Amino acid sequence: MKDIIILGIESSCDETSVAIVKNGREVLSNVINTQIPIHERFGGVVPEIASRNHVEAISTVTKEALKQANVTFNDIDVIACTYGPGLVGALLVGVSYAKALSYAINKPLLGVNHIEGHIATNYITYKELKPPFICLMMSGGNTRNNTCKRLYEI
């Protein structure tokens, strides 16, 4: 069976991240460009500043992820990117870059829900994990806006 190499792009808030993953469970590289120092002086993430910094970082982060994983675009089987939830402008940068890259190298594009992505990381940590399982996801604004409301409704 052929290994499947995925290039994953995450830009839902203030960090530009690109990872290369083999068979959905083995991380070959994970490069993160953080914007924390930029936003600290404002007391939180400024969406427009975050978006502009994603534009500046995404190509460099992608190249570094490929280099660290010792792969080329020819080795990539699938491009994946976060499509939401998150900051609209920040997401647009990642999705637009992923769409353009997918078209340019003629590889399929897979959209990933940010919350489901958090849950799916358990497959990387726990190689033996198989559904069904239960998971409670709590993270920042996602918790406040989604999880707590859903738990209250239950």
N, C-alpha and C positions, 0 to 999 in steps of 0.2 A: 504494500500500500504506500502510495506517494505521500510524503509529508506536505502539509498545507501551511504556507507561510502567509501570515496576515500582517499588514501594516495598519496599525490603529492610530487614529488621530483624536485627541481630546482637547477641546477649547471652550468648555462650557462656562468658565468664569475667568479666573486671573492667572491660570497657568497653561502654557502651551506644552503639550506632551505628545510624543510619538513613541510608540512601542512596536517592536517586531516580535511576533509570537508564533511559535511552531505548534501546530495541531491543537491550538486553543488552550494549551496547558503549560507550555514551556516558554518563558520570557527570554528572548535572545538579547534584547536591549530595551531600555526604557529611559528616554531622555526627557527631562523636564526643565523648561525655562520658567522660573517663578517670577511673579511680579510683586511679591509681598513688599519688598523695600519701596517700590514706587507708590503703592497705595497706603502704606503706613501713615504717611503725613496727612492723609485725608480721613483717617479713622475708619476706613473701609474701602471696598472696591468701587471705583468709579467706572461705570460701564464703557463710556467712550474711550477712556484711556486704556482700559483692558483690550478693547477691540483693536485699537491702533498698535498696541504692543504685540498682539497676536500676528498682525500683518507683518511686522518687522521680524518676528522670530520663527515663523512656521517653516519656512524653507530651510533655514539653518538647522533647526531641530530635527527635521526629517533627514537631512543629509547625515547628521551625526548619528542618528538612530541606525541608519543603514550601515554606516561605517563600523559602529560598535558591534553590530550583529554579524558583520562580515558577509553581507548580502548586497545585491544590486536590485534595481527595479525589475530586472529580468527574472529574479528569483521569487518575486512577490506573486501570490496567487489571488489575493483579495485585498481591497482597500476597505477599511471600516472607519466610521467616524461617528462621534456623538452628534445627534440631531436635536436633543432636548431632554429634559428641561435644562434651562440655563439662561444666561444673558443673551438676548437676541443677537446683538452685534458680534459678540464673541463667537457664538455658534455659527453665524454666517461666514466668518472667516474660515473656520475649520471645515464646514460643509462645502464651501466654494472651492477651497484648495483640494479637498478630497475628490470632488466632482471633476475638476480640471485634471488632476493626476490620474484618476480612473480612466478618463477619456484619452489622455495623452499616452498612457502605457497599455491601453486596451485590457484593463482588468475590471472585474465586477466590483460594484460599490455596495456596501452593506451599512445601513444606518443603525446605530445602536442607541437605545434609550439610556440616558445617564444613570438612572436609578437601577435599571436592570444590569447595567455594567458593574455597578458596585456589588450587586449580589453575585454576578458571574465570576468575580475575582476569587470566590471561594474555590472554584475549580483549579485555580493556579496554586493556592495554598494547600488544598487537600486533594491530591492527585486521585485518590480512590473514591471521591465523592460522586454519587450518582443520584438523580432524582428518583423518587420525590423526597424533598426535604423542606423544612420550614426555616425562614430567615426573617429577622426583624431588621429593617434598614432605617438607620437614623443618622442624618447628616445635615447640619446647617439649615439653610432655608428650605431644603427638601423636607426635612422633618417637620418644621413649623407649618409649612403650607400643605403638605400631602399626608404624611404618615399619621400625625396626631389626629387629623380630621377623620381619616379612615378608621383609625382605632376607636375613636369616639363613636362613630356610626355603627360599629360592630357591637 
